[in-house]
Amino acid sequence: MKKLVNKLPENGRYYRVLVLVLGFFLSVHFAWATAQKFQKMVKEFQKSAISDFIAFTTKGERYPLMHAIYELRYRVFSEKLGINKKAETKACSQNRTYGIAVPDDQKKFCRDYDALVDLAKTSLVQTALFEKIYQNAEPALLYEIERQRARDAIRVWIRQKLNCLNDEYRCGRDERKMINRLTKFDSKILKTYIRILLNLDKKLFPEEQTATFIKTKDLETLCGFIDKGSKKSEKPGMTLIHSGNFNMGSEEGLPSEHPVREVEMKDFWIDNCEVTNYQFLQAAAQHPFLRKSTFPRKYHDGNYLHNWQDDLVPETGSELMPVTYVSWYSARHYCNYVGKRLASEAEWEMAARAGIDSAYSVEGGVELLQDYAWFRGNSDGTIHTTAQKMSNPNGLFDIYGNAWEWVYDWFGIYSTFNVKNPQGPETGKYRILRGGSWSDPPEYLRSAMRRDALPTSTYNNVGFRCAAE
């Protein structure tokens, strides 16, 4: 490019600039195309590489990553170059390493071999690209580590690698050579690798990171959670709602609340409290799928756990507040993970009404609602710790206000035919929210009030509670 610019006439400054700009965009496009090619290749062989790495680690191999890379290279060469034996690349490797000439009939093959090796080498030193590839692979890596019960073995490997990356003379000779070939021990590249290793260690041992100041007795006092060994309740932290009939909907409410119909329900359990940040943290610590950085993008709008500082770091002081910025998908997945499910819309309304047909099931109605709920009139514009107000007659805290609650059903008009354990429409675009929140007026907290939202939506005033058979 420089030679081309120098050949232009002295008065051709405009053309000089044009050529430079064109060259820049061409180089960017080339780099982008190379990155895309490498990411596609990594994704294609990711599963086998992860499985190999963990297997070598649990066997106690001294350099499990190197072994896994050699196996990965063979798979790539086999797929891309059509080889059947590792020895077929020996001549190319010797040419590349020692400059030993290769026969004419192998020169094209070795050029293709070199192109694949260079693609991997140049991509791994691009820290932004490498981080993106790792982040995409991390959920599968964590899953495989748990599946093979390899946490302790991987921790030993992480500590060895950190020693090596922080001091090249603490590496084994062969490993030092490999890292030197890839990184030249460049501090920027090493910092990226070190940060990723530290983050992996944190996610493998979340119990060392989670808050220890939340005491069991606090949760028991607030929401009925008790020690596992206790026999106080069949389902700790939940209330059994007995089967029966109730009038669902409201004639005075919005059109979507019409018509009022008598609904027959079977027994079900429902959480005493909305799920808190601390409970969600405990699940995310054990189940990486739910974490902020790894929960699939297709299941949220981009603001999932927006108020959390990191995967296992809720906002300071929010541990016992309802978890918010959760989509319907994440709420459902959490409930399923802890052995529960989302309540149906009919179950939620039956639990909220507690056998009372008026707008609110609490004593005194709207005049005394402030004793039972956080809403626009008393919340000071913020969400609050759960169970600070009185419960409804079923013993449920914050069933009105504090946070809207996702329920299972699709949004649709009520059917007068589906009156026995109704589940709502079979399909739809929007899921249903119930209960109102800290930011809403009292009329939004009524037992019959319904709102709808895309199941990928996340808001600072939307949470959930779980139910169970």
N, C-alpha and C positions, 0 to 999 in steps of 0.2 A: 504494500500500500504506500509506504514512504517513497519507494522508487517511482511509482506511478505519479505521485504528487510532484516530485522533483522534475519530471519530464514535462509538466505543464508550462506554458509561457508565463513569464514573470507577471504580465498584466492579467493573468487568469485567476485572480484571487477568488472570485466567485466560484469558479470550478474547483479550485483547491478545497474550499469549504464543503462543497457539494460531495466531492469524492470522499472526504473524511467522514462526513455524516453518513453517507451510504455504506461506507466500510464498517462504521460502528453498528448500524442496524443489521447488516449482514452477519457480523460476528455475534451479536446478541441472538439472532435467529438460529445460528449454528449451535451456540451453547445451549439454547432452549431445546433444540431438536435432540442434541446429545443427551441432555438430562432426561427427556421424555423416554428415549430409547433405553437408558439405564434403569429408570424406574420401572418400566414395563418388564425388563428382564428380571429385576429383583422380585417383583410381585409374582412372576411366573414360577420362580424357584424358592420363594420365601418359606413355604411350609416345610419342605424337606430340609432346608438349611437350619431352621430353628430346631427341628426334631433332632438333627445330627449334633448340633452344638450342645443341647441339654444332655443327650445320651453320652457324649464324650466327657462332659463335666461330671456327671454322676459316676462314671467309670473311674474317675480320678486321673484322667489324662492330664499331663503337665501343661499342654498347650491346646485346650479343647477348641478354641476359636480357630487356630491355624488348621487343625484337622478338619474342622467343618468347612473352612474356606477351600481347602484342597478338594474335598468331596463336592462342594458346590461348583468349583471350576470344572471338574470332570463332567458333571451333569450339563453345565452350559456348553462345554466343548462337544459333548456327545450330541446335544440337541442342535447346536448351531453349525458344527463342523462335520458332523456325521461320523465321529470316531466311536470305536467299540472298546478300545483299551487305552489306559493312561499312557502307555509307552509310545503311542502314536504321536504324542506331542513332545517327546523327549528332544528330538533334533531341533525343534523350534525353540524350546526352552534353553538349550545349550547355545544356540545362535544368539538369543536375546541376552543371555547372561555373560557368556564368554566370547562371543563373536565368532564361534565356529561356523564355517560355511555349511549351507544346506544344499542338497542336490537340486538341480533345476526343476525337477518334477514336483518338488515340495515347496518351492518358493511362494506360489500363490497361497497354498495352505497356510504357510507360516505368516504371510502378510495378514491373513484373516485372523490367525491366532493372536498376533501382536495387536491388532485392532481391538479385539475383545479385552485383552489384558489392559491396554491403555485406557479403554473406556471405563473399566472398573477403577483403575488407579486414579485417573483424573477426577472421577465423580466422587470418590471417597474423601478427597481433600477439599471439596467444595462443601464447607460446613453447613451452609443453608440447605443444600440438597440432601446431605447425609442426615441432618436432623429431621427433615420431612419424611425421608424413607423410614427412619427409625420410628417416628411417631405413628406412621401407618402400620408398622409391624408390631409395635409394642403390645396391643391387646392380644394378638396371637401368641406372642412370646410369654406373657404373663399367664395366659391360659395353659400353655404347654408346661410351664414350670410347675403350676399347681397340679396339673394332671399327673405329672411324673414325680410329684412330691420332691422336687429338687431345690427348694428354697435355700436350704443350708449349704448345699454344694455350690449353688450359684453365688451365694454370699462370699464363700471362700474365694471363688474366682474373681469376684468384683474387688475384693481387698487386694488380691495379687496384682490385678490390672492397675488399680489406683497407685500402688507402690511403684509399678513400672512406669506409668505415665508421669508421675511426679519426680521420678529419678531414673533416668535411663539405665543406670548401672545396677538397678535392682531388678532388671529384666533378665530372663534367660537369654543366652547368646542368640539363638535362632529367632526368638521373638523380638529382640532388640533390632535385628537386621530387618525383619518384616516391617516393624513400626517405622524404622528409619527410611525404608524405601517409600512408604506411604506418606509420611508426614515430615521427614527431615527433622523431627522433634520440634516443629514449629509451634510456638506457644499458643497461638490462636486456635489451631486445630486441636491441640492437646486439651485446651480448656473446654472445648465443645465435648470431646469424648469424656472428660472427667465429669462435667455437669450431667451428662446422660447417665453415666454409671451411678453417680450419687442419687439421681432421681429414681433409677431402677431399684436401688437398695431401699429407698424410702417406701416405694410402692410394694416391695416384697415383704416388708416388715412394718406395715402401717400401725400395728399396735404400739410401736415405739414412738409414733408421731402423734397419735390421737390424744385428745385432751384427757388428762387424768384427774382434773379437778371436778368433773361431773360425778357426783356420788350416787350410788344406787338408791339411797334413801330419798334423794331429791326427786328422782323420777317416780319413785313409789308414791311419795306424798302428792305429787302433781297429777299423775296420770294412772296410778295403779300398777306400775311395773314392779315386779318383785323378783327376788332371787330364783334361779332355776330350780333350786331344791325345795322351794316352798310349795305347799299343796293348797294355798288359799284360793286359787282360781284355776279352772281348766284352761283358760286362755288369758294369761296375765295381760293387763292393760286393755282388756276388751269387755264389753257388756253384751249379754245375751238378750236379744229382742225376740220375744215369744211370738209365735204365729198368731194370726188374727186378721181382721178386716179394718180398713180405714178409708176415709174419703180423701182422695188424691186430687190436687188442683184447687182452683179458687174461681168463683164467679165474679169477684170484685177485682181480680188481678188483671194482668196483661192477657191479650188474646191467646198467647201460647200456653196459658194456664187453664184454658177451657177445653172440654167441659169437666166439671167435677164428676168423678166416677168412683164407685166403691171398688176397692182393690183387695184381693185376698193374698196374704203373704204367708210363707212358711218361716220357721225359726231361722235366725242368722245372728252372727256376732258382728260387732262394729267397734272400732277403736274408741277409747274414751277421749283421746286427744288427737289433734292433727299431728301428723308425723313431723318431728322436730329435726333441726339441722344435725343434732347429735346422733339421732337414730339413723338418719340418712348417711352420715359420716361413717358409722359403724358398718353399714351395709357396703358402702363404696370401698372401705378399707379391705373387706373380705372379697369383694366382687368387682374387679377392675372395670367391667363393662359399664358400670354406672358412673364412672369418674368424669370429671369435667373435660379432661383432655381426650378421653377415649370413647365417650358415648357417641354413637354414630350420628353424623351431621344430618342425615335424612330424617331423624327422629326429633329434631328441635329446630328452632328458628335462628340459631346462632347466639342466643343469649342464655343458654343453659347454665345454671348455677352462676349467673353473672356476678352475684355479690360474694362469691367465694374467691379467696385470693389464689388458691391452688387446688389441686385434686383433693387434698385432705386437710384443707385449711379454710373452714367457714369464717365468715366475718367475726372478728373478736366481739364477744359478748352476745352473740346470736345463737349460741348452742342450744338453748331451750326455747327458742322461737320456732314457729312453723317454718319448715323448709319452703322456699319460694323459688321462682325462676325454674320451675320444673314443668316439663311438657306432660301431656296425657300419657305419652308412651313411657316416659321415665317413671311416672307415678305407677302405672300398671306394672312395669317391670320390677320396681321395688317391692310392691305388694306380693307379686308372684315369688320373688326371690326369698322373702321372709315367710313363705308358706301361707299367704293370704291372697286377697284379690281386691279389686276396686268394688265398692258397693254399687248396686244398680241405683237408678234414680228413684225408683219406688222404695227401695230399702232405706235410702238416705232420708226421704221425706217421712217415712213411717217412724224412723228413729228420732227425727227432729220434732215431729208432732207429739210423740209420747201420748197418744190417745186424745189429744186436744184439737178441736176443729178450728179454733180461732187463728188469727194471723201469726201469732207467736205462742209457743207452748210454755213460756215462762210466766211466773206470777206477776200480775200487774200490767202485762202487755207492753206496749210501746212506751208508756209513761215510766216504767221501771227497767227498760231494756238496758240501760247503762250499767246495771248491776250484774248483767249476764253476758254482755258482749262489748267488744271494741268496734266502734264505727266512727264515722266522720265527726260526730258530735263530741267524742271524748278521747279519741286516740292521739291527739296532738300530731296528726299527720305521719304516724309511723306504726309498724307492726309491733306486737308485744309478746313477751314470754307467755307460753301456753298455760292454761288453767289458772290464770290470775283472777278470773271472774267466777261467779257461781255457775254450776252446771244446770242443764235442763232436767226435767223430772226423770229422764232415763239415765242420769249420771254422766251425760256427755258434755265436755267442756268445749267452748268456742264453736259449737255447732252453728251458732249465729255469729257472724263477724270474724274479725282478725284476718282470716284468709278465705277466699273462695276455695271450694273443694271440687276437684275433678271427680266425676262419677263415670261409670262404665258406658252408659248409653249414648247412641247417636241422637242428635237433636231432631225432633219431628213433632207433628201435631199428635195429641193424644188419641188413641183408638178406644172406642167404647166396647170393642169386642175382646181385646187383650187385657183381661182384668185379673188373671191369676199369675202371680209372680212376674209381672210384665218386664220385658227387657228393652223396650223401645224398638225403633226400626232396625232392620237387618243391615242396612247400609246407610251412608250419609256422608256429608262433608264436614260437619261440625260435631264435636262432643259437648257434653253438658257440664256446666259449673253450677254449684249450689252453695247457699249460705251467706253470701255477701262478705264484705271485708272491712278492714280498718279505714278504707278511703271512701266508703259508700254511705248514703243516707239510710235512715232506719227502714224505709219501705223496701230496700233491696235485701234486707235480712229476713224477710218473711219466709215461713216454712214452704210456701208454694212457689216462691220466686225462682225463675229459671234464666240462665244465661247460656250462650253458646260461644264456642271458640274453636279455631282450628286445633287439631290434636298436637300439632307441632309448636303451638304458642307457649311462650313463657312470659310471666309477668311478676312484678314485685308484690302483688297481692293475691297470688294464686298458689295454693298448696293442695293437700289432700289428706285423707285418712283411709285406712284399709278396712275391709270386712272379711268375713270368713263363714264357711258353712257351719 
